[in-house]
Amino acid sequence: MGMKKFIALIVFKFVILTSSACKALDVPFDLQLGQTQFYGVYINKIKAGYVSFKTEIIEYEDEEALELKTYFELEFPADPGFKSRMIWDEVQIFGGADEKFLVFQKFSEKFYEQSIERADAPELNVETSHVEAKLINKNIYEVTERSEGEIVVKEFALPAQKLEEFFSLEIMAASNPALGQTEEINVDYLDFHEKSFSSAINTVEQVLSDSRTGAKTFIVRSLPVNEPTEDPVYTVLNENGEVLEFNLYGFNAKLESEANAKSFSSPAELFLLGDLPIDEPIKDPDNLSELTLELRGYQLFSNVIDTRRQTILSRDDQLNSTVIKLKTADEPIHFSDGVFPEKYAASDIKHNLELEELLVLNNVIQEDISGFSDEDKIKYLIDFTYEYIEYEITSVASLKDIIISRRGDCTEYATLFIALSRLNGIPARQASGYVYNYDDEYPAFSRHAWAEVWLDAAWKEVDPSWQEFDLNVTHISLKDDAETNFSEEISVVNYEN
């Protein structure tokens, strides 16, 4: 597959996967009309670009229609000293008196190289193209292509894509689907470059239920029917049909704030993809004293670590299998990682200790914790963070957004707690891995983030989103940059209450 076709297909999929639907046009979930959604795009947790998406109700040929605008920007390696950039700008319109179809689409793409040494460096080797497609009759599109001064107009017979097909993933998630539920989509996407279309089969791969709120998250696998050798696309959606994350051809995309999505310096946050089911629920998980697990798969094998409460019992290099024992931590982790705690006492990109909103919040806290020991400060800040934030699976938010909105999931709890700890003289850093989800219907280990604090000359793990000073036994610690996928497996060997 050529690079331009490869990029074009990625962008087309981005448009499908980052959409919200429209009640006004009889699509059964909410549309954030006039608002723009942003997704950060990553390759191996390195920011590669972003996509923005906006929907509006317009009038098209004297009828109400839905307009979808997409802007996509991507950087990828080029010759030494240069970077290649691609910018894609697209408008799609779904109209029709009764059932809505894709009636108009126009998009432009621009490829060029640029020196990485100068921000104002000239654009080199520029390639641009423009394509417009208009539905002129049932299943007939007029396609106009403009490239390098040439204009070509042709008519092609292609099945018109229905609005419900375009939003098939969102509609599926909003309908509270069962595990294993499958739907076949006749027109998954239209490719006006190649004058072709693709069908797909969508399958609910996992159903995850949050133990605190009962909110469900669905992981849906989409497999092309026309090209069954292609890798499937995995999409994470909430029960409202909002896309939180997806992967495609080595890219990962995650719903983020505008500032985070556009920033190439912002760190990659915890990805939702990779929640791993187990065969049976764990009985009475709150009262476990020990838990032995077998982890299978290259990513788990490569990234699991020893901690004060997690011990690697055995490793099988051929099977990429690791057996670990988890227990209640009795002894601290004495300083051994070669990184001085002072590094985790200062401001960084995520934790701006000079942020005005943080200082105002901390002034209120100071009235309560003045004179506390470090241990009592930590306990207070765990409780404060737990009560301050309302749990909600959300896009990655900045520290300012967290303080103002008072909403977020485990990553936002950890971010606020770490900032407050540092501001009060306690070094703190983020930890991550997996934790048992407490769901008897769909038992699994879910991706999770928590924190470590420097206490009594040692690192101690705490979990502000679970209000835990002493960490729950079911937390599995991985390296900071660990990634996993659906080929990974976790099984319970035994446990003691």
C-alpha positions in Angstrom: 0.0 0.0 0.0 1.5 3.4 -1.0 2.1 6.0 1.7 -0.6 8.4 0.4 -3.2 5.7 0.3 -2.1 4.5 3.7 -2.5 8.0 5.2 -5.8 8.6 3.4 -7.3 5.4 4.8 -6.1 6.3 8.3 -7.7 9.7 8.1 -11.0 8.3 6.7 -11.1 5.9 9.7 -10.4 8.7 12.1 -13.4 10.5 10.8 -15.6 7.4 11.4 -14.2 6.6 14.8 -14.2 10.1 16.3 -17.8 11.0 15.4 -20.7 11.8 17.7 -24.2 11.3 16.4 -27.3 13.5 16.2 -30.7 13.1 17.9 -32.1 15.7 15.5 -31.4 13.3 12.7 -32.8 10.3 14.5 -29.4 8.8 15.6 -30.0 7.4 19.1 -27.3 9.2 21.1 -26.1 12.7 21.9 -24.3 15.1 19.5 -22.2 17.9 20.8 -23.3 20.3 18.1 -20.9 23.2 17.5 -18.2 21.7 19.9 -14.9 20.4 18.7 -13.5 17.1 19.9 -9.7 16.5 19.9 -7.8 13.3 19.8 -4.0 13.0 20.3 -2.4 10.5 17.9 0.5 8.4 19.1 3.0 5.9 17.8 4.5 3.8 20.6 3.4 6.5 23.0 5.2 9.2 21.1 3.0 12.0 19.9 2.7 12.0 16.1 -0.2 14.5 15.6 -3.8 15.2 16.4 -7.2 15.2 14.8 -10.1 17.5 15.5 -13.7 16.9 14.7 -16.8 19.1 14.7 -20.5 18.5 13.8 -23.2 21.0 12.9 -26.7 21.1 11.5 -26.8 23.0 8.3 -29.2 23.5 5.3 -28.1 21.7 2.2 -30.1 22.0 -1.0 -33.1 23.3 1.0 -33.0 20.4 3.5 -31.7 19.9 7.0 -28.4 18.0 6.9 -25.5 17.1 9.2 -22.1 18.6 8.4 -18.9 17.0 9.8 -15.6 18.8 9.6 -12.3 17.1 10.2 -8.8 18.4 10.5 -5.9 16.0 10.8 -2.2 16.8 11.2 0.6 14.1 11.3 4.4 14.2 11.5 6.5 11.2 10.6 10.3 10.5 9.9 11.9 11.7 6.7 15.5 12.2 5.6 18.1 13.0 8.3 17.5 16.5 9.6 14.0 16.7 8.1 10.4 15.7 9.1 7.5 14.9 6.8 4.2 16.5 7.6 0.7 15.7 6.3 -2.4 17.9 6.7 -5.8 16.7 5.8 -8.9 18.9 5.8 -12.3 17.4 5.1 -16.0 18.2 5.0 -18.8 15.6 4.8 -22.5 16.2 4.5 -25.2 13.7 5.3 -28.6 14.7 3.8 -31.8 13.4 2.3 -35.4 14.0 2.9 -36.0 10.8 4.8 -33.1 8.4 5.3 -29.8 10.3 5.5 -27.0 9.4 3.2 -23.5 10.8 2.4 -24.5 13.3 -0.2 -21.3 15.4 -0.4 -17.7 15.1 0.6 -14.6 17.3 -0.1 -11.1 16.9 1.2 -7.7 18.3 0.6 -4.4 16.8 1.5 -0.9 18.3 1.7 2.4 16.5 2.0 5.7 18.2 2.5 9.1 18.1 4.2 10.5 20.6 6.6 13.8 21.1 8.4 13.6 20.2 12.1 16.2 22.8 13.0 14.1 25.9 12.2 10.5 26.4 13.2 10.1 28.8 10.2 11.9 26.6 7.7 10.4 26.6 4.2 8.1 23.8 3.0 9.9 21.4 0.6 8.7 18.8 -1.9 5.1 20.0 -1.5 2.3 17.7 -2.9 -1.3 18.8 -2.8 -4.5 17.2 -4.0 -8.2 18.0 -3.7 -11.2 15.6 -4.2 -14.9 16.4 -4.2 -17.6 13.8 -4.4 -21.3 14.5 -4.8 -24.2 12.1 -4.8 -26.0 13.0 -8.1 -28.3 9.9 -8.3 -29.0 6.8 -6.4 -25.6 5.1 -5.9 -23.9 7.4 -8.4 -21.2 9.9 -7.3 -19.7 12.6 -9.4 -16.0 12.8 -8.3 -13.8 15.8 -9.1 -10.0 15.4 -8.6 -7.6 18.4 -8.7 -3.9 17.8 -8.5 -0.9 19.7 -9.9 -3.1 22.0 -11.9 -5.1 19.1 -13.5 -8.9 18.6 -13.1 -10.5 15.3 -13.7 -14.3 14.8 -13.4 -15.8 11.3 -13.5 -18.9 9.5 -12.4 -18.7 6.2 -10.4 -21.3 3.7 -9.2 -20.8 3.3 -5.4 -23.3 2.4 -2.7 -24.3 5.5 -0.8 -23.3 5.3 2.9 -26.1 5.6 5.3 -25.8 7.8 8.4 -26.5 4.8 10.6 -23.6 2.9 8.9 -21.3 5.8 9.5 -22.1 5.9 13.2 -22.4 2.1 13.6 -19.9 1.8 16.4 -21.4 4.6 18.4 -24.9 3.3 17.9 -23.8 -0.2 19.0 -22.2 1.1 22.2 -25.2 3.3 23.1 -27.6 0.3 22.8 -25.9 -1.5 25.8 -24.7 -4.5 23.7 -24.0 -7.9 25.1 -20.5 -9.5 25.1 -19.9 -11.2 21.8 -22.7 -9.3 20.0 -21.9 -8.9 16.2 -23.2 -6.6 13.5 -22.3 -6.5 9.8 -22.0 -3.1 8.2 -22.6 -3.0 4.5 -20.7 0.3 3.8 -18.1 0.8 6.5 -16.4 3.5 4.4 -16.2 4.9 0.9 -12.8 5.4 -0.7 -13.1 8.1 -3.4 -9.4 7.8 -4.2 -9.8 4.2 -5.2 -13.5 4.4 -6.2 -14.2 1.5 -3.8 -16.0 0.7 -0.6 -15.4 -1.6 2.3 -17.8 -3.6 4.5 -17.0 -4.6 8.1 -18.1 -6.9 11.0 -18.2 -5.2 14.4 -18.0 -7.5 17.5 -18.2 -6.5 21.2 -14.9 -7.9 22.4 -15.2 -6.8 26.0 -17.7 -5.2 28.4 -16.2 -3.5 31.4 -18.2 -2.2 34.3 -16.8 0.4 36.7 -17.0 -0.9 40.3 -17.7 2.5 41.7 -20.2 4.0 39.3 -21.6 1.0 37.4 -20.8 2.8 34.1 -19.9 0.5 31.3 -17.1 0.7 28.7 -17.2 -1.4 25.5 -14.3 -2.6 23.4 -15.4 -3.3 19.9 -13.4 -5.1 17.2 -14.0 -4.0 13.6 -12.8 -6.5 10.9 -12.9 -5.5 7.2 -15.0 -8.1 5.2 -13.4 -7.2 1.8 -9.8 -7.5 3.1 -9.9 -10.1 5.9 -6.1 -10.2 6.1 -6.0 -6.7 7.5 -5.5 -6.3 11.2 -8.8 -5.4 13.1 -9.4 -2.0 14.6 -10.1 -1.9 18.3 -12.3 0.9 19.6 -13.1 1.9 23.2 -16.5 3.6 23.7 -18.5 4.5 26.8 -22.1 3.7 27.3 -23.2 7.0 25.7 -21.5 6.1 22.4 -18.5 8.4 22.8 -15.3 7.1 21.4 -12.5 7.3 24.1 -9.7 5.5 22.2 -8.8 3.4 19.2 -5.9 1.8 17.5 -5.3 1.6 13.7 -2.2 0.5 11.7 0.2 1.1 14.6 -1.4 4.4 15.6 -3.1 4.9 18.9 -5.6 7.8 19.3 -7.0 9.0 22.6 -9.6 11.6 23.4 -7.8 14.6 25.0 -8.2 18.3 25.8 -7.3 20.7 22.9 -4.1 21.8 24.6 -2.9 18.2 25.2 -3.9 17.0 21.7 -2.0 19.8 20.0 1.1 19.6 22.2 4.0 17.5 21.0 5.7 17.8 24.4 2.8 16.6 26.5 3.5 13.1 27.8 1.4 10.1 26.6 -1.1 9.1 29.2 -2.5 5.8 30.2 -4.3 4.1 27.4 -7.6 2.2 28.0 -7.0 -0.5 25.4 -5.7 -3.7 26.9 -8.1 -4.6 29.7 -7.6 -8.3 30.3 -10.5 -10.6 31.3 -10.1 -13.6 33.6 -12.1 -16.8 33.8 -13.7 -16.4 37.2 -14.3 -13.6 39.6 -12.0 -13.3 42.7 -13.9 -13.9 45.9 -13.7 -11.3 48.6 -10.9 -9.3 46.9 -10.8 -6.6 49.6 -9.5 -9.1 52.1 -6.8 -10.8 50.2 -3.5 -11.4 51.9 -1.8 -13.0 48.8 -2.6 -13.3 45.1 -0.6 -15.4 42.6 -1.1 -14.7 38.9 0.4 -16.0 35.7 1.0 -13.3 33.0 1.3 -14.3 29.4 2.3 -12.2 26.4 5.4 -10.3 25.3 4.4 -6.9 26.7 3.5 -8.2 30.2 6.6 -10.4 30.2 8.8 -7.5 29.3 7.3 -4.9 31.6 6.4 -6.5 34.9 8.6 -5.5 37.7 9.6 -6.4 41.3 8.3 -4.1 44.0 8.0 -4.2 47.8 4.7 -6.1 47.4 5.1 -7.8 44.0 7.6 -10.6 43.5 8.4 -12.4 40.2 8.4 -16.1 41.1 9.3 -17.5 37.7 9.9 -16.5 34.0 9.6 -18.6 30.9 11.4 -16.9 28.0 10.1 -19.3 25.3 6.4 -18.8 26.3 6.7 -15.2 27.4 5.2 -16.2 30.7 5.7 -14.8 34.2 4.3 -15.9 37.5 4.1 -13.2 40.2 3.0 -13.1 43.8 1.2 -10.0 45.1 0.9 -9.3 48.9 0.3 -6.6 51.4 3.4 -4.4 51.6 5.0 -4.6 55.0 8.4 -3.1 54.2 9.2 0.1 52.3 11.0 0.2 48.9 14.4 1.5 49.9 15.9 3.9 47.4 17.4 1.8 44.7 16.2 3.1 41.3 19.0 5.6 40.9 16.7 8.6 40.5 16.9 11.1 43.4 13.5 12.0 44.9 14.2 15.7 44.3 13.3 15.2 40.7 9.7 14.4 41.8 9.4 17.4 44.1 9.5 20.1 41.4 7.2 21.3 38.6 7.0 19.5 35.3 4.8 19.5 32.2 1.9 17.8 34.0 2.3 19.2 37.5 2.8 23.0 37.3 3.3 24.0 41.0 2.9 27.7 40.1 -0.6 27.2 38.6 -2.9 29.9 40.1 -5.8 27.5 40.6 -3.6 24.9 42.3 -2.2 27.6 44.7 -5.7 28.8 45.6 -6.8 25.2 46.3 -3.7 24.5 48.4 -4.4 27.6 50.5 -7.6 26.0 51.6 -5.8 22.8 52.4 -3.1 24.5 54.4 -5.7 25.6 57.0 -6.2 21.9 57.8 -2.7 20.3 57.5 -0.5 22.9 59.1 1.7 21.0 61.6 0.9 17.5 60.2 3.6 14.9 59.8 4.4 13.8 56.2 2.4 10.6 56.8 -0.6 12.5 58.0 -0.3 14.9 55.1 -0.3 12.0 52.6 -3.4 10.5 54.2 -5.2 13.8 54.2 -4.3 14.5 50.5 -5.5 11.0 49.5 -8.9 11.7 51.2 -9.1 15.2 49.9 -8.4 14.1 46.3 -10.9 11.3 46.5 -13.6 13.6 47.7 -12.7 16.6 45.4 -12.9 14.7 42.1 -16.1 13.0 40.9 -15.1 9.8 39.1 -15.9 9.9 35.4 -14.0 8.1 32.6 -12.9 11.1 30.6 -10.3 12.5 28.2 -6.9 13.3 29.6 -7.3 16.7 31.3 -4.7 19.3 32.2 -4.1 20.1 35.9 -6.1 23.3 35.5 -9.0 21.5 33.9 -9.1 18.9 36.7 -9.3 21.6 39.4 -12.0 23.5 37.6 -14.2 20.6 36.4 -13.6 18.3 39.5 -14.1 15.3 37.2 -11.8 12.6 36.0 -10.7 8.9 36.2 -7.6 7.4 37.8 -5.1 9.4 35.8 -6.7 12.7 36.9 -6.8 11.6 40.6 -3.1 10.8 40.4 -2.2 14.0 38.6 -4.0 16.2 41.2 -2.7 14.2 44.2 0.9 14.3 42.9 0.8 18.1 42.4 -0.6 18.7 45.9 1.9 16.4 47.4 4.9 18.1 45.8 3.5 21.5 46.7 3.5 20.4 50.3 7.0 19.1 50.3 6.4 15.4 49.5 8.1 14.0 46.4 5.5 12.0 44.4 5.4 10.3 41.0 2.8 8.3 39.0 2.7 4.5 38.9 0.6 2.4 36.6 -0.3 -1.2 35.6 -3.5 -3.2 36.2 -6.0 -3.7 39.0 -8.8 -6.1 39.5 -12.1 -4.6 38.4 -14.5 -6.1 41.0 -17.0 -7.1 38.3 -18.5 -10.5 38.9 -20.3 -10.5 35.5 -17.2 -9.5 33.5 -14.2 -10.1 35.7 -11.0 -8.6 34.4 -7.8 -6.7 35.2 -8.1 -3.1 34.0 -5.5 -0.5 33.2 -5.0 1.8 36.2 -2.9 4.6 37.5 -1.9 5.4 41.0 1.0 7.2 42.8 4.1 6.7 44.8 5.2 9.1 47.6 8.6 9.5 49.2 8.0 8.7 52.9 10.7 7.8 55.6 13.4 7.6 52.9 11.5 5.1 50.7 8.9 5.0 48.0 5.4 4.0 49.2 2.5 3.2 46.8 -0.8 4.9 47.4 -4.0 5.0 45.4 -6.0 8.3 45.6 -8.7 7.2 43.2 -9.4 4.2 45.5 -8.8 6.2 48.7 -6.0 3.8 49.7 -3.0 4.6 51.9 -2.1 0.9 51.9 -2.4 -0.4 48.4 -5.0 -3.1 47.5 -3.3 -6.4 46.8 -4.7 -6.7 43.3 -2.6 -3.9 41.8 -0.1 -5.2 39.2 2.8 -2.8 38.7 4.4 -2.4 35.3 7.2 -0.2 34.0 6.2 3.4 33.3 6.1 3.1 29.5 4.5 -0.3 29.4 2.0 -1.1 26.6 -0.2 -4.2 26.3 -2.6 -5.5 23.7 -5.3 -8.1 23.3 -2.9 -11.0 22.9 -1.9 -10.6 26.5 -3.5 -12.9 29.2 -3.8 -13.0 32.9 -4.9 -16.1 34.9 -5.4 -16.6 38.6 -3.1 -19.3 40.1 -4.3 -19.1 43.7 -5.1 -16.6 46.4 -5.5 -16.4 50.2 -8.0 -14.4 52.2 
